[in-house]
Amino acid sequence: MAVGARPLALMVMGLALLPLPASAQDGRTTGPRSVVDGVYTSAQLERGENMFLDVCANCHSTSQFKGADFEMAWLGRTVRDLFRLISSTMPQDNPGRLAPQEYADVIAYILKLNGYPAGKAELGTDEDVLRRIRIDKPAGG
């Protein structure tokens, strides 16, 4: 190794240990992610469950959004695909009525129903970020 190359290598390795900025942690500047990595928070899950019970459960049961049917429809697709479908077609009597963040909260609940873990950052509504979050097979599934 040339003189001066070693300090540079140590500096690069040290940079890798620094925490990422919040924008990188939530996926705004990173590459593809997976729902297996935990893309919603526990608090968001609770809001999503309450919204599902208040709005969605009037027409739907949770069984419609989990298990083999969910996997057949959504594995390999992105969270943006799910967000677009739900936000443009639900609730059935008034599609698009909910705020974008409320749709994201409901998606957090749907992800939990399918065994995907909570993480440290909330699932947002930025479609560019949602486009980079894949729906993969849950761990142990």
Secondary structure, DSSP 8 states (H G I E B T S, - for coil): --TTHHHHHHHHHHHHHS---HHHHTTSSS--EEGGG--S-HHHHHHHHHHHHHTGGGT--GGGGSTHHHHHHHTTSBHHHHHHHHHHH-STTSTT-S-HHHHHHHHHHHHHHTT----SS-----HHHHHTEE----TT-
